[in-house]
Amino acid sequence: MIPLRDDNPAEITPVVTVGLMAACVMVFLYQVMLAVDVGEAFVYQYGAIPAVVFAYAELPAELGAVSPYGSLMTSMFLHGGWMHLIGNMMYLWIFGNNIEDVMGHGRFLVFYGLCGIAAALSHATTDPLSVIPMVGASGAISGILGAYLLLYPRAKVLVLIPLGFFSQMIYVPAAVVLGLWFVMQVVSGGMSLGAEGGGVAFFAHIGGFLAGMALIGLFKHSHVKFFNPPHWHG
């Protein structure tokens, strides 16, 4: 299922959500303009490398643009390709505005960053000796999905179900969309254990999702209840 939109409009203008999307797009456009070797160096400079984060390895001096812990933040704004970027931005746009709505702009930005850091560390701990950079906003966005599941499980999400020539668009409860998404991450993560080389950081998705569920109670406005119906208005 590919989410396209939800039926749960936000009350405030999601300036932070839009700003994060704009930052990711601008960084990616900068990436694709770089020569191949320079682009690879850029990813090593600003991606989160588990072995470097846990001090099992060091980057060459010329690649040390940020601290190992700083890379946990900068890695959220890099992406590995157009589809990686587009998929992440779709999820951020569909679900991010509602979470920003129930927190306010400043809290949402902090929440997003904390979920992204938790996601990166979750991935890194599965292979702390890895020297493959992790990039992408999906870990932080997974935190948004976890928060959304607890706040708006009954909201309807328009999804595209690809079935070849018979693809269909239908509305599905958010609990189904996000629940199935999380199960897929857990199953895929278990299957990926021990695999060599790069790929999708499923444990970053899992860690970010659980971080979002754990943190939403601290960051949402106190009058916002869990398990709201769609079209909540405060």
Backbone as CSV, one residue per row, in Angstrom:
resi,resn,N_x,N_y,N_z,CA_x,CA_y,CA_z,C_x,C_y,C_z
1,MET,0.838,-1.198,0.000,0.000,0.000,0.000,0.872,1.246,0.000
2,ILE,0.568,2.170,-0.898,1.318,3.416,-0.990,0.414,4.558,-0.525
3,PRO,0.691,5.173,0.629,-0.162,6.266,1.105,-0.085,7.475,0.175
4,LEU,-1.236,8.098,-0.059,-1.306,9.280,-0.915,-1.738,10.523,-0.150
5,ARG,-2.683,10.359,0.782,-3.119,11.466,1.639,-3.995,10.899,2.743
6,ASP,-4.248,11.732,3.771,-5.183,11.323,4.821,-6.365,12.288,4.847
7,ASP,-7.373,11.955,5.656,-8.571,12.796,5.752,-8.561,13.599,7.042
8,ASN,-7.376,13.966,7.505,-7.201,14.529,8.836,-6.469,15.870,8.735
9,PRO,-7.144,16.935,8.312,-6.459,18.211,8.100,-5.943,18.818,9.390
10,ALA,-4.838,19.535,9.282,-4.253,20.205,10.443,-4.818,21.611,10.562
11,GLU,-4.752,22.154,11.767,-5.272,23.500,12.006,-4.215,24.566,11.772
12,ILE,-2.945,24.251,12.051,-1.893,25.242,11.886,-1.163,25.007,10.570
13,THR,-0.477,26.023,10.109,0.359,25.869,8.920,1.613,25.096,9.314
14,PRO,1.887,23.956,8.702,3.001,23.104,9.136,4.351,23.602,8.611
15,VAL,4.776,24.746,9.135,5.980,25.382,8.595,7.233,24.540,8.819
16,VAL,7.295,23.820,9.936,8.469,22.994,10.195,8.483,21.786,9.262
17,THR,7.335,21.170,9.077,7.243,20.046,8.140,7.694,20.472,6.751
18,VAL,7.182,21.592,6.286,7.559,22.102,4.959,9.037,22.464,4.928
19,GLY,9.529,23.055,6.004,10.941,23.420,6.065,11.858,22.214,6.017
20,LEU,11.492,21.153,6.725,12.287,19.928,6.696,12.293,19.314,5.298
21,MET,11.127,19.329,4.661,11.042,18.815,3.298,11.915,19.632,2.355
22,ALA,11.851,20.947,2.487,12.647,21.816,1.625,14.140,21.581,1.843
23,ALA,14.538,21.406,3.104,15.950,21.176,3.398,16.429,19.866,2.781
24,CYS,15.627,18.818,2.900,16.000,17.523,2.325,16.128,17.615,0.799
25,VAL,15.177,18.314,0.179,15.205,18.445,-1.277,16.421,19.250,-1.720
26,MET,16.716,20.338,-1.039,17.852,21.173,-1.427,19.179,20.436,-1.255
27,VAL,19.310,19.702,-0.158,20.542,18.936,0.048,20.689,17.869,-1.028
28,PHE,19.578,17.215,-1.376,19.669,16.174,-2.396,20.020,16.770,-3.759
29,LEU,19.435,17.911,-4.101,19.776,18.549,-5.361,21.248,18.931,-5.399
30,TYR,21.771,19.353,-4.263,23.206,19.634,-4.181,24.012,18.352,-4.390
31,GLN,23.567,17.266,-3.767,24.255,15.979,-3.924,24.358,15.564,-5.379
32,VAL,23.233,15.636,-6.100,23.228,15.115,-7.467,24.026,15.990,-8.413
33,MET,24.334,17.219,-8.020,25.147,18.087,-8.860,26.644,17.830,-8.689
34,LEU,26.998,17.072,-7.644,28.409,16.800,-7.382,28.934,15.719,-8.319
35,ALA,30.218,15.782,-8.604,30.867,14.694,-9.328,30.764,13.421,-8.495
36,VAL,30.838,12.269,-9.143,30.604,10.994,-8.459,31.519,10.832,-7.252
37,ASP,32.813,11.067,-7.423,33.747,10.864,-6.311,33.519,11.883,-5.196
38,VAL,33.183,13.111,-5.575,32.905,14.141,-4.569,31.612,13.817,-3.833
39,GLY,30.623,13.301,-4.576,29.360,12.917,-3.963,29.537,11.794,-2.957
40,GLU,30.373,10.819,-3.277,30.646,9.730,-2.348,31.325,10.243,-1.090
41,ALA,32.269,11.153,-1.263,32.943,11.741,-0.105,31.956,12.523,0.754
42,PHE,31.017,13.218,0.124,30.000,13.993,0.828,29.162,13.095,1.732
43,VAL,28.807,11.922,1.222,28.014,10.974,2.014,28.819,10.478,3.213
44,TYR,30.105,10.215,3.023,30.932,9.774,4.151,31.158,10.895,5.153
45,GLN,31.183,12.124,4.672,31.364,13.257,5.577,30.165,13.464,6.485
46,TYR,28.961,13.327,5.932,27.761,13.715,6.664,26.815,12.556,6.978
47,GLY,27.088,11.357,6.476,26.299,10.196,6.842,26.710,9.667,8.210
48,ALA,25.840,8.885,8.823,26.128,8.299,10.138,26.744,6.918,9.936
49,ILE,28.020,6.786,10.286,28.757,5.535,10.098,28.867,4.845,11.458
50,PRO,28.238,3.684,11.635,28.226,3.046,12.958,29.593,2.913,13.599
51,ALA,30.580,2.440,12.867,31.906,2.236,13.455,32.530,3.540,13.918
52,VAL,32.219,4.629,13.235,32.741,5.938,13.637,31.966,6.465,14.837
53,VAL,30.656,6.300,14.827,29.840,6.760,15.958,30.263,6.090,17.249
54,PHE,30.570,4.788,17.193,30.953,4.037,18.389,32.461,3.964,18.592
55,ALA,33.202,4.788,17.843,34.657,4.944,18.017,35.450,3.674,17.731
56,TYR,34.934,2.814,16.854,35.711,1.663,16.409,36.555,2.004,15.185
57,ALA,36.277,3.144,14.575,37.017,3.576,13.397,37.005,5.099,13.353
58,GLU,37.916,5.650,12.564,37.969,7.092,12.379,37.969,7.415,10.900
59,LEU,37.323,8.528,10.567,37.374,8.996,9.198,38.706,9.681,8.936
60,PRO,39.199,9.645,7.713,40.379,10.455,7.375,40.106,11.920,7.697
61,ALA,41.147,12.647,8.016,40.991,14.035,8.448,40.218,14.873,7.445
62,GLU,40.425,14.615,6.150,39.774,15.431,5.132,38.264,15.174,5.037
63,LEU,37.797,14.086,5.657,36.370,13.766,5.639,35.680,14.100,6.956
64,GLY,36.431,14.601,7.902,35.870,14.869,9.226,35.155,16.209,9.291
65,ALA,34.053,16.346,8.552,33.329,17.615,8.497,32.520,17.874,9.765
66,VAL,31.976,16.836,10.371,31.201,16.970,11.604,31.648,15.892,12.587
67,SER,31.280,16.067,13.841,31.624,15.063,14.838,30.811,13.790,14.588
68,PRO,31.269,12.659,15.120,30.484,11.421,14.947,29.047,11.566,15.420
69,TYR,28.843,12.242,16.550,27.472,12.418,17.035,26.717,13.443,16.196
70,GLY,27.429,14.417,15.666,26.796,15.377,14.775,26.270,14.718,13.519
71,SER,26.939,13.653,13.087,26.500,12.954,11.877,25.146,12.283,12.068
72,LEU,24.760,12.022,13.317,23.434,11.456,13.565,22.346,12.430,13.128
73,MET,22.667,13.734,13.183,21.714,14.751,12.735,21.842,15.015,11.239
74,THR,23.063,15.211,10.767,23.237,15.577,9.359,22.797,14.462,8.417
75,SER,22.902,13.207,8.875,22.528,12.083,8.007,21.052,12.110,7.638
76,MET,20.225,12.777,8.454,18.783,12.812,8.195,18.434,13.606,6.936
77,PHE,19.363,14.431,6.468,19.064,15.312,5.341,19.671,14.808,4.031
78,LEU,20.339,13.665,4.069,20.903,13.056,2.870,20.016,11.909,2.414
79,HIS,20.015,11.660,1.109,19.237,10.536,0.578,20.017,9.825,-0.520
80,GLY,19.691,8.556,-0.700,20.447,7.719,-1.606,19.955,7.709,-3.043
81,GLY,18.871,8.397,-3.346,18.345,8.406,-4.707,16.998,9.092,-4.736
82,TRP,16.484,9.310,-5.955,15.212,10.012,-6.111,14.061,9.292,-5.428
83,MET,13.974,7.977,-5.589,12.865,7.239,-4.987,12.947,7.257,-3.463
84,HIS,14.166,7.186,-2.934,14.375,7.289,-1.494,13.836,8.626,-0.984
85,LEU,14.205,9.698,-1.682,13.757,11.034,-1.293,12.246,11.184,-1.421
86,ILE,11.703,10.811,-2.576,10.276,11.003,-2.824,9.423,10.213,-1.834
87,GLY,9.798,8.961,-1.583,9.048,8.151,-0.623,9.038,8.772,0.759
88,ASN,10.198,9.224,1.215,10.265,9.837,2.539,9.455,11.125,2.612
89,MET,9.546,11.948,1.567,8.822,13.220,1.590,7.313,13.010,1.542
90,MET,6.861,11.982,0.852,5.420,11.687,0.844,4.926,11.361,2.243
91,TYR,5.639,10.498,2.937,5.235,10.131,4.300,5.303,11.333,5.231
92,LEU,6.349,12.143,5.084,6.491,13.312,5.947,5.355,14.300,5.715
93,TRP,4.973,14.511,4.463,3.908,15.452,4.150,2.546,14.946,4.635
94,ILE,2.273,13.666,4.450,0.960,13.124,4.811,0.746,13.113,6.320
95,PHE,1.764,12.684,7.060,1.578,12.467,8.497,2.222,13.537,9.381
96,GLY,3.188,14.266,8.853,3.915,15.221,9.686,3.088,16.409,10.125
97,ASN,2.187,16.892,9.262,1.437,18.103,9.612,0.569,17.903,10.848
98,ASN,-0.015,16.725,10.999,-0.864,16.470,12.166,-0.059,16.397,13.459
99,ILE,1.135,15.829,13.368,1.959,15.742,14.579,2.498,17.110,14.948
100,GLU,2.874,17.908,13.959,3.273,19.288,14.241,2.105,20.067,14.844
101,ASP,0.910,19.780,14.388,-0.298,20.445,14.866,-0.510,20.242,16.357
102,VAL,-0.277,19.032,16.852,-0.567,18.729,18.257,0.606,19.044,19.190
103,MET,1.743,19.477,18.612,2.913,19.815,19.431,3.247,21.298,19.382
104,GLY,3.020,21.900,18.235,3.572,23.224,17.987,4.896,23.078,17.256
105,HIS,5.336,24.157,16.655,6.488,24.097,15.766,7.788,23.686,16.475
106,GLY,8.089,24.360,17.590,9.358,24.094,18.267,9.453,22.682,18.813
107,ARG,8.428,22.243,19.494,8.437,20.888,20.048,8.529,19.840,18.946
108,PHE,7.851,20.098,17.850,7.870,19.143,16.745,9.285,18.989,16.190
109,LEU,9.994,20.085,16.055,11.359,20.020,15.535,12.260,19.202,16.458
110,VAL,12.121,19.421,17.766,12.913,18.646,18.727,12.519,17.171,18.677
111,PHE,11.231,16.905,18.637,10.723,15.536,18.551,11.284,14.833,17.317
112,TYR,11.251,15.493,16.192,11.758,14.938,14.935,13.244,14.582,15.068
113,GLY,14.014,15.504,15.639,15.436,15.246,15.804,15.721,14.085,16.738
114,LEU,14.997,14.013,17.854,15.216,12.924,18.807,14.852,11.568,18.198
115,CYS,13.761,11.527,17.447,13.373,10.271,16.799,14.422,9.855,15.774
116,GLY,14.961,10.835,15.039,15.992,10.526,14.061,17.254,9.993,14.705
117,ILE,17.644,10.571,15.832,18.836,10.091,16.548,18.597,8.689,17.090
118,ALA,17.436,8.468,17.689,17.114,7.130,18.198,17.129,6.107,17.080
119,ALA,16.621,6.491,15.915,16.591,5.585,14.770,17.995,5.238,14.310
120,ALA,18.851,6.250,14.191,20.221,6.013,13.734,20.970,5.108,14.708
121,LEU,20.788,5.334,16.000,21.462,4.498,16.994,20.913,3.071,16.976
122,SER,19.617,2.933,16.733,19.032,1.588,16.644,19.651,0.807,15.495
123,HIS,19.831,1.472,14.368,20.482,0.820,13.233,21.936,0.506,13.543
124,ALA,22.634,1.471,14.130,24.067,1.305,14.383,24.351,0.157,15.338
125,THR,23.506,-0.035,16.329,23.761,-1.084,17.307,23.617,-2.489,16.730
126,THR,22.927,-2.621,15.586,22.793,-3.949,14.977,24.084,-4.382,14.295
127,ASP,24.942,-3.430,13.942,26.237,-3.751,13.325,27.197,-2.612,13.627
128,PRO,27.686,-2.553,14.871,28.496,-1.402,15.289,29.847,-1.288,14.587
129,LEU,30.271,-2.312,13.890,31.546,-2.261,13.179,31.383,-1.862,11.718
130,SER,30.151,-1.617,11.296,29.896,-1.276,9.906,30.514,0.073,9.546
131,VAL,31.086,0.156,8.364,31.650,1.413,7.878,30.812,1.962,6.715
132,ILE,29.592,1.473,6.579,28.680,1.943,5.539,27.843,3.092,6.101
133,PRO,27.880,4.261,5.471,27.113,5.401,5.988,25.611,5.141,5.906
134,MET,24.900,5.558,6.934,23.449,5.529,6.917,22.957,6.928,6.597
135,VAL,22.042,7.046,5.628,21.498,8.347,5.252,19.981,8.234,5.110
136,GLY,19.309,9.363,5.249,17.878,9.386,5.015,17.077,9.892,6.200
137,ALA,15.906,10.445,5.889,15.008,10.974,6.918,14.034,9.938,7.438
138,SER,14.109,8.711,6.926,13.059,7.734,7.241,13.008,7.367,8.718
139,GLY,14.136,7.390,9.418,14.113,7.073,10.838,13.312,8.097,11.624
140,ALA,13.566,9.381,11.360,12.819,10.443,12.037,11.347,10.400,11.642
141,ILE,11.082,10.150,10.356,9.702,10.073,9.889,8.992,8.880,10.509
142,SER,9.706,7.804,10.757,9.117,6.649,11.435,8.602,7.038,12.817
143,GLY,9.315,7.958,13.481,8.836,8.451,14.769,7.505,9.157,14.633
144,ILE,7.347,9.908,13.556,6.064,10.566,13.277,4.967,9.526,13.083
145,LEU,5.292,8.445,12.386,4.297,7.394,12.156,3.872,6.740,13.473
146,GLY,4.824,6.495,14.346,4.492,5.908,15.643,3.586,6.812,16.453
147,ALA,3.876,8.120,16.426,3.038,9.079,17.142,1.647,9.147,16.533
148,TYR,1.574,9.145,15.211,0.288,9.225,14.517,-0.583,8.018,14.852
149,LEU,0.023,6.864,14.932,-0.742,5.652,15.248,-1.431,5.769,16.596
150,LEU,-0.756,6.366,17.575,-1.355,6.504,18.904,-2.387,7.626,18.965
151,LEU,-2.241,8.619,18.104,-3.162,9.753,18.156,-4.375,9.593,17.252
152,TYR,-4.155,9.072,16.042,-5.229,9.046,15.047,-5.366,7.687,14.366
153,PRO,-5.543,6.626,15.120,-5.636,5.305,14.479,-6.866,5.159,13.587
154,ARG,-7.903,5.967,13.833,-9.144,5.846,13.055,-9.201,6.773,11.849
155,ALA,-8.184,7.613,11.680,-8.146,8.470,10.494,-8.069,7.589,9.252
156,LYS,-8.637,8.055,8.167,-8.628,7.301,6.917,-7.468,7.788,6.046
157,VAL,-6.754,6.839,5.471,-5.619,7.150,4.602,-5.924,6.608,3.211
158,LEU,-5.849,7.476,2.213,-6.029,7.027,0.838,-4.743,6.359,0.379
159,VAL,-4.850,5.100,-0.011,-3.668,4.349,-0.423,-3.855,3.818,-1.835
160,LEU,-2.733,3.671,-2.514,-2.712,3.041,-3.826,-2.238,1.607,-3.642
161,ILE,-3.032,0.671,-4.105,-2.661,-0.746,-4.040,-2.283,-1.185,-5.451
162,PRO,-0.970,-1.332,-5.720,-0.538,-1.704,-7.072,-0.891,-3.164,-7.378
163,LEU,-1.705,-3.346,-8.384,-2.096,-4.697,-8.813,-1.957,-4.812,-10.332
164,GLY,-0.834,-4.304,-10.838,-0.620,-4.328,-12.276,-1.604,-3.406,-12.968
165,PHE,-2.333,-3.943,-13.938,-3.300,-3.140,-14.680,-4.539,-2.833,-13.839
166,PHE,-4.685,-3.485,-12.693,-5.886,-3.327,-11.883,-5.580,-2.611,-10.569
167,SER,-4.622,-1.677,-10.579,-4.285,-0.910,-9.384,-5.522,-0.168,-8.887
168,GLN,-5.622,-0.045,-7.573,-6.822,0.524,-6.975,-6.461,1.487,-5.869
169,MET,-7.253,2.556,-5.723,-7.093,3.489,-4.625,-8.282,3.350,-3.682
170,ILE,-8.008,3.128,-2.420,-9.066,2.987,-1.429,-8.644,3.679,-0.131
171,TYR,-9.628,4.023,0.694,-9.343,4.575,2.022,-9.238,3.432,3.032
172,VAL,-8.197,3.476,3.840,-7.929,2.439,4.829,-7.643,3.124,6.162
173,PRO,-8.107,2.586,7.291,-7.789,3.186,8.586,-6.275,3.293,8.801
174,ALA,-5.869,4.384,9.415,-4.443,4.591,9.663,-3.846,3.454,10.483
175,ALA,-4.632,2.887,11.404,-4.129,1.780,12.215,-3.713,0.603,11.348
176,VAL,-4.446,0.370,10.263,-4.106,-0.743,9.360,-2.860,-0.402,8.550
177,VAL,-2.835,0.802,7.983,-1.704,1.215,7.155,-0.407,1.202,7.962
178,LEU,-0.422,1.847,9.115,0.799,1.978,9.904,1.138,0.683,10.631
179,GLY,0.116,-0.067,11.050,0.382,-1.359,11.684,1.050,-2.326,10.723
180,LEU,0.522,-2.413,9.501,1.135,-3.286,8.502,2.531,-2.815,8.140
181,TRP,2.706,-1.502,8.041,4.035,-0.958,7.741,5.041,-1.388,8.807
182,PHE,4.652,-1.281,10.077,5.580,-1.639,11.155,5.890,-3.132,11.140
183,VAL,4.880,-3.955,10.924,5.113,-5.399,10.857,6.093,-5.729,9.730
184,MET,5.941,-5.058,8.600,6.854,-5.285,7.487,8.288,-4.914,7.844
185,GLN,8.446,-3.851,8.617,9.801,-3.448,9.021,10.424,-4.501,9.951
186,VAL,9.615,-5.020,10.873,10.121,-6.027,11.807,10.513,-7.308,11.070
187,VAL,9.635,-7.763,10.178,9.921,-8.985,9.419,11.145,-8.791,8.533
188,SER,11.190,-7.666,7.807,12.310,-7.402,6.916,13.598,-7.208,7.706
189,GLY,13.500,-6.567,8.863,14.680,-6.388,9.699,15.237,-7.713,10.179
190,GLY,14.350,-8.611,10.596,14.814,-9.934,11.024,15.482,-10.692,9.905
191,MET,14.945,-10.572,8.696,15.536,-11.262,7.553,16.862,-10.658,7.134
192,SER,17.072,-9.375,7.455,18.300,-8.701,7.035,19.465,-8.919,7.987
193,LEU,19.205,-9.454,9.173,20.283,-9.653,10.144,21.356,-10.574,9.562
194,GLY,22.581,-10.133,9.671,23.687,-10.933,9.162,24.000,-10.696,7.702
195,ALA,23.135,-9.954,7.009,23.398,-9.674,5.600,24.522,-8.654,5.482
196,GLU,25.343,-8.809,4.461,26.456,-7.899,4.250,26.067,-6.848,3.222
197,GLY,26.758,-5.698,3.311,26.525,-4.638,2.344,25.432,-3.691,2.803
198,GLY,25.186,-2.674,1.981,24.185,-1.681,2.313,22.790,-2.177,2.014
199,GLY,21.832,-1.306,2.193,20.436,-1.663,1.966,19.551,-0.804,2.838
200,VAL,18.302,-1.201,2.955,17.345,-0.452,3.771,17.656,-0.666,5.255
201,ALA,17.677,0.429,5.998,17.977,0.354,7.437,16.680,0.079,8.201
202,PHE,16.237,-1.176,8.169,14.950,-1.507,8.780,14.943,-1.245,10.278
203,PHE,16.076,-1.472,10.943,16.094,-1.268,12.392,16.073,0.215,12.756
204,ALA,16.470,1.072,11.828,16.289,2.504,12.048,14.804,2.839,12.030
205,HIS,14.067,2.219,11.115,12.623,2.437,11.053,11.952,1.948,12.341
206,ILE,12.365,0.774,12.795,11.772,0.211,14.008,12.081,1.095,15.216
207,GLY,13.351,1.467,15.349,13.753,2.301,16.484,13.080,3.656,16.472
208,GLY,12.985,4.273,15.289,12.328,5.567,15.202,10.848,5.480,15.532
209,PHE,10.187,4.441,15.040,8.756,4.238,15.290,8.492,4.094,16.790
210,LEU,9.279,3.263,17.451,9.093,3.053,18.891,9.436,4.310,19.682
211,ALA,10.438,5.061,19.222,10.779,6.320,19.889,9.632,7.306,19.781
212,GLY,9.002,7.358,18.614,7.857,8.252,18.446,6.714,7.896,19.370
213,MET,6.449,6.607,19.519,5.391,6.163,20.419,5.728,6.496,21.871
214,ALA,7.010,6.381,22.210,7.426,6.646,23.590,7.425,8.140,23.916
215,LEU,7.727,8.975,22.928,7.916,10.402,23.187,6.657,11.242,22.985
216,ILE,5.679,10.728,22.262,4.529,11.559,21.922,3.807,12.078,23.160
217,GLY,3.733,11.287,24.212,3.065,11.729,25.428,3.747,12.916,26.080
218,LEU,5.062,13.043,25.892,5.814,14.151,26.471,5.740,15.410,25.622
219,PHE,5.542,15.260,24.332,5.641,16.402,23.426,4.297,16.974,22.990
220,LYS,3.236,16.202,23.015,1.941,16.725,22.580,1.401,17.707,23.614
221,HIS,0.541,18.608,23.174,-0.133,19.499,24.102,-0.981,18.671,25.065
222,SER,-1.056,19.123,26.303,-1.686,18.320,27.356,-3.161,18.034,27.083
223,HIS,-3.844,18.921,26.354,-5.271,18.701,26.110,-5.529,17.738,24.960
224,VAL,-4.498,17.357,24.249,-4.673,16.431,23.129,-4.708,15.005,23.678
225,LYS,-5.745,14.282,23.343,-5.927,12.929,23.843,-5.380,11.896,22.858
226,PHE,-5.090,10.728,23.380,-4.721,9.611,22.520,-5.984,9.054,21.847
227,PHE,-5.776,8.384,20.730,-6.849,7.707,19.991,-7.975,8.666,19.624
228,ASN,-7.579,9.847,19.090,-8.563,10.823,18.638,-9.245,10.352,17.364
229,PRO,-10.473,10.768,17.148,-11.088,10.574,15.818,-10.441,11.546,14.848
230,PRO,-10.552,11.315,13.553,-10.042,12.291,12.596,-10.792,13.605,12.696
231,HIS,-10.197,14.651,12.132,-10.761,16.006,12.169,-10.847,16.513,13.602
232,TRP,-9.833,16.146,14.433,-9.804,16.653,15.790,-9.628,18.168,15.760
233,HIS,-10.337,18.860,16.613,-10.179,20.304,16.738,-10.094,20.638,18.231
234,GLY,-9.058,21.403,18.590,-8.892,21.748,19.984,-9.635,23.028,20.355
